[in-house]
Amino acid sequence: MGSAPTRTQVLSLFRSFLRTARQFTDYNIREYANRRVVDAFRHNRRLSDPVEADAAFADGKSQLVVAQRQAVVYSHYFPSVKSVMEI
């Protein structure tokens, strides 16, 4: 395994997750994705072992790819009625 990811790389991954979460058309899914992203990054904030940090970063990158695919799939099946939260 390589060294721990830099702060810039982690922040870039975090911003990518938040951008992807904004692409979900459904309010509930969008807010759930935002909560999951923030909670996961807070949970891994204190990782000091480079191997664990590298593993968490690699897992985050793979989860980002999954989230991006899901955002595309959900965009094809968006609800015709808006949520009460979006009106």
C-alpha positions, 0 to 999 in steps of 0.5 A: 500500500502507498502512503496516506492520502493528502489533505487535498486529496481527501477534500477533493473526494469529499467535494466530489461526493457532495457534488454527486449527492446534489445530482439526485433528483429525489429530496430524501435520497439527496439528503440521505447521501449528504448525511452519509458523506458527512458522517463517514468523513467525520468517522474517519477523520482521526485515522492516524495509521497510514495503511488504514487511511489509505484503505479508507480513501480507496474505499471512498473512491470506489463508493464515489463511483457507485454513487455516481452510477446511482445518480445517473440511474435515479435521474432516469426514474425521477418522480413526476410529483415534487416533494413537499420539501422542494415546493 
